[in-house]
Amino acid sequence: MNPTNSKIDSMFSLSKKNSVGDGAGQSVAKLEIRPGGMLVQKRDLNQNSVSIPTIKVRVKYGSSFHDIRISSQASFGELKKMLAEPTGLHPQDQKLIFKNKERSSKAYLDAERVRDGSKIVLVEDIVSRERRCLEMLKNAKVEKASKSLAEISLEVDKLAGQLTALETTASRGGEVSEMDVDNLTEMFMEKLVKLDGIVAEGDLKMPRRVQVGRVQKHIETLDALKLKNSKPRSSGDKSPCQPQADSSRQQSMPMPIQQVQLRQREPTGKMPMLLQKPEWHSESIVVTTQWETFD
């Protein structure tokens, strides 16, 4: 014999024994087996379910009235949501006053003894509205800062690719234009100024700090590349040595000219002592060989 069937028979017999009165057959609980094997009382599908009554409340807002049909077991929060469209007030900016007392959004209408035809007063919560507006502004700033950081990050990635190309050219011995290095440095500086203008709060502080560190590192790399690129030109330039050669040439040039001039001035015969000193010679002295003119 199946043990499940014997268990059901025993429960039926037990329910019949516990029934009282002549209508024992009607009071016996009907049982059924659920798909999981659990034995429970059978549901009566013919029994009508209890319907939840709907009530109509009149809500006064300023000088206007709004008739709202709502379930008697609904909460005041649900009533606020239904009043948002006709009044234009956000549910968080509403205060519902019933019987001269503000009701919480979590409170239920039937628990607070709201009946059909009850009157409720709606008042705007200015403090809540200002708090909500500040929260919206804060969220908007955070969203804007996050979007700006994402855009700058993409721009820095593109500039970093250009920097990598310059480094590759320099490592292979190619010539890197100083103008390209300066322009790239200026663009990185612009991104640094943009990052400085972003007001990062909370979780955005760390991403902003990371981006600033990236840009500063790229600028340092460009400075080192510019310094390395300028070294070969400074070592091969011979311009500092040229003035010394010119000065030495200028110093050596007058010597043979003076000797030639002295040789041209040297007479074949005996000359006076005055002419033997070249430093005494001037244009005012007239050289002559007519010795009789001197006394």
C-alpha positions in Angstrom: 0.0 0.0 0.0 1.2 3.5 -0.9 2.3 5.3 2.3 1.1 8.6 0.9 -2.4 7.4 0.4 -2.5 5.9 3.9 -1.4 9.2 5.3 -4.2 11.0 3.5 -6.8 8.5 4.7 -5.6 8.9 8.3 -5.9 12.7 8.1 -9.4 12.4 6.6 -10.5 10.1 9.3 -8.9 12.4 12.0 -10.8 15.4 10.5 -14.1 13.5 10.6 -13.6 12.6 14.2 -12.8 16.2 15.2 -16.0 17.5 13.5 -18.8 18.6 15.7 -22.6 18.8 15.1 -24.9 17.3 12.6 -23.3 19.1 9.7 -20.0 17.2 10.2 -19.7 16.6 6.5 -19.7 20.2 5.7 -17.2 21.2 8.4 -14.6 18.6 7.3 -11.6 20.4 5.9 -10.9 19.5 2.3 -7.3 18.6 1.6 -5.2 18.7 -1.6 -1.6 17.8 -2.5 0.5 20.6 -3.9 3.1 19.9 -6.7 5.9 19.7 -4.1 4.1 16.9 -2.2 2.8 19.1 0.6 -0.6 18.3 2.0 -2.7 21.5 2.5 -6.3 22.5 2.8 -8.0 22.8 -0.5 -8.8 26.2 -1.7 -12.4 27.1 -2.4 -12.5 28.6 -5.8 -16.2 29.5 -5.6 -15.7 31.7 -2.6 -15.8 35.4 -3.5 -12.7 37.4 -2.5 -13.1 40.4 -0.4 -12.9 43.6 -2.5 -11.0 46.6 -1.2 -13.2 49.6 -1.2 -12.3 52.7 -3.2 -12.9 56.1 -1.6 -13.0 59.6 -2.9 -11.1 62.3 -1.0 -11.1 66.0 -1.6 -7.7 67.6 -1.5 -7.4 71.4 -1.2 -4.3 73.1 -2.7 -4.4 76.9 -2.5 -7.7 78.0 -3.8 -8.3 74.9 -5.9 -9.8 71.5 -5.0 -9.0 68.1 -6.4 -11.2 65.0 -6.1 -9.1 61.9 -6.0 -10.4 58.3 -6.1 -8.0 56.0 -4.3 -7.9 52.7 -2.5 -8.8 53.0 1.2 -5.7 50.9 2.1 -3.3 53.1 0.1 -0.6 55.2 1.7 -0.3 58.9 1.8 2.8 58.5 -0.4 0.7 57.0 -3.1 -1.8 59.8 -2.8 1.1 62.3 -3.2 2.1 60.6 -6.5 -1.5 60.9 -7.8 -1.5 64.6 -6.8 1.8 65.4 -8.6 0.2 65.7 -12.1 -2.8 67.9 -11.3 -0.9 70.2 -8.9 2.5 70.2 -10.6 4.3 69.6 -7.3 6.9 66.9 -6.9 5.9 64.2 -4.4 8.8 65.1 -2.2 7.7 68.8 -2.1 4.2 67.9 -0.7 2.8 68.1 2.8 -0.5 66.4 3.4 -2.4 67.6 6.4 -5.4 65.6 7.7 -7.3 66.8 10.8 -4.7 69.6 11.4 -1.8 67.1 11.5 0.8 66.4 8.9 0.7 62.8 7.8 3.8 60.7 6.9 4.1 59.3 3.4 4.4 55.8 4.9 1.1 56.1 6.8 -2.0 54.4 5.4 -5.3 56.1 4.8 -7.4 53.5 6.6 -5.1 53.5 9.6 -5.4 57.2 9.9 -9.2 56.9 9.6 -9.5 58.6 6.2 -13.0 57.9 4.9 -15.0 58.5 1.8 -15.5 62.2 1.4 -12.7 63.2 3.8 -10.9 66.5 3.2 -7.1 66.8 3.1 -5.1 70.0 2.8 -2.0 70.0 0.5 0.8 72.4 1.3 4.1 72.9 -0.5 7.2 72.0 1.5 9.6 74.8 0.7 12.5 73.4 2.7 12.2 70.0 1.0 12.0 71.7 -2.4 15.2 73.7 -1.7 17.0 70.6 -0.5 15.9 68.7 -3.6 17.1 71.5 -5.9 20.5 71.6 -4.2 20.8 67.9 -4.6 19.9 68.2 -8.3 22.5 70.9 -8.8 25.1 68.8 -7.0 24.3 65.8 -9.1 24.5 68.0 -12.3 27.9 69.3 -11.3 29.2 65.8 -10.6 27.8 64.6 -14.0 29.4 67.6 -15.8 32.8 67.1 -14.1 32.7 63.4 -14.9 31.9 64.1 -18.5 34.7 66.7 -18.7 37.2 64.3 -17.2 36.2 61.7 -19.8 36.7 64.1 -22.7 40.1 65.3 -21.4 41.2 61.7 -20.9 40.5 61.0 -24.6 42.3 64.1 -25.7 45.3 63.3 -23.6 45.4 59.8 -25.2 45.5 61.3 -28.6 48.3 63.7 -27.7 50.2 60.8 -26.0 50.2 59.0 -29.4 51.8 62.0 -31.0 54.4 62.1 -28.2 55.2 58.4 -28.8 55.7 59.1 -32.5 58.3 61.9 -31.6 60.1 59.6 -29.2 60.3 56.8 -31.8 61.8 59.3 -34.3 64.3 60.5 -31.8 65.3 57.0 -30.7 66.0 56.0 -34.4 68.3 59.0 -34.8 65.9 61.1 -36.8 65.6 64.8 -36.5 62.7 66.1 -34.3 61.4 69.5 -35.1 61.6 71.9 -32.2 58.4 73.6 -33.3 56.6 70.2 -33.0 57.9 69.7 -29.5 56.8 73.2 -28.5 53.3 72.9 -30.0 52.7 69.6 -28.3 53.9 71.0 -25.0 51.5 73.9 -25.3 48.6 71.5 -26.0 49.4 69.5 -22.9 49.5 72.8 -20.9 46.0 73.6 -22.1 44.8 70.3 -20.9 46.4 71.0 -17.5 44.6 74.3 -17.3 41.3 72.6 -18.1 41.9 70.0 -15.4 42.6 72.8 -12.9 39.2 74.4 -13.7 37.3 71.2 -12.9 35.8 71.1 -9.4 36.0 67.5 -8.4 34.3 66.2 -5.3 34.0 62.8 -3.7 34.8 60.0 -6.0 36.0 62.3 -8.8 39.0 63.6 -6.9 41.1 60.5 -7.6 40.4 60.4 -11.4 41.2 64.1 -11.7 44.5 63.6 -9.8 45.4 60.7 -12.1 44.8 62.8 -15.2 46.9 65.7 -13.8 49.8 63.3 -13.1 49.6 61.9 -16.7 49.8 65.4 -18.2 52.7 66.5 -16.1 54.6 63.3 -16.9 54.1 63.9 -20.6 55.3 67.5 -20.3 58.5 66.4 -18.5 59.1 63.9 -21.3 58.8 66.6 -23.9 61.2 68.8 -21.9 63.8 66.0 -21.8 63.3 65.3 -25.6 63.8 69.0 -26.3 67.0 69.1 -24.3 68.3 65.9 -25.9 67.5 67.3 -29.4 69.4 70.5 -28.7 72.7 68.8 -27.6 74.1 67.8 -31.0 73.7 71.3 -32.5 75.4 73.0 -29.5 78.4 70.6 -29.7 78.9 71.0 -33.5 78.6 74.7 -33.5 82.1 76.3 -34.0 80.9 79.9 -33.8 82.3 80.5 -30.2 85.8 79.6 -31.4 85.7 81.8 -34.5 86.0 85.2 -32.8 89.3 84.0 -31.2 90.7 83.0 -34.5 89.7 86.4 -36.0 91.2 88.3 -33.1 94.5 86.3 -33.4 94.5 87.0 -37.1 94.0 90.7 -36.5 96.8 90.8 -34.0 99.2 89.0 -36.3 98.4 91.1 -39.4 99.8 94.5 -38.3 103.3 93.1 -37.6 104.6 92.6 -41.2 103.0 95.9 -42.3 104.9 97.8 -39.7 108.1 96.1 -40.7 107.4 97.0 -44.4 106.8 100.7 -43.5 110.0 100.9 -41.4 111.9 99.4 -44.3 110.5 101.9 -46.7 111.3 104.7 -44.4 114.9 103.6 -43.7 117.4 105.9 -45.7 120.4 104.6 -47.5 122.7 107.1 -45.8 123.3 108.3 -42.3 120.1 109.5 -40.7 119.7 111.8 -37.7 118.8 110.5 -34.3 115.3 111.9 -34.6 114.5 109.6 -37.5 115.8 106.5 -35.7 112.7 106.5 -33.3 109.6 105.8 -35.3 107.4 106.7 -32.3 108.5 110.4 -32.7 107.5 110.5 -36.3 104.5 112.6 -37.3 103.0 114.2 -40.3 104.2 117.7 -39.2 107.9 116.7 -39.5 109.4 117.2 -42.9 112.2 114.8 -43.9 114.9 116.4 -46.1 118.5 115.7 -47.2 119.6 119.3 -47.5 121.8 119.4 -44.4 122.8 123.0 -45.0 119.4 124.2 -43.8 120.2 123.1 -40.3 122.3 125.5 -38.2 
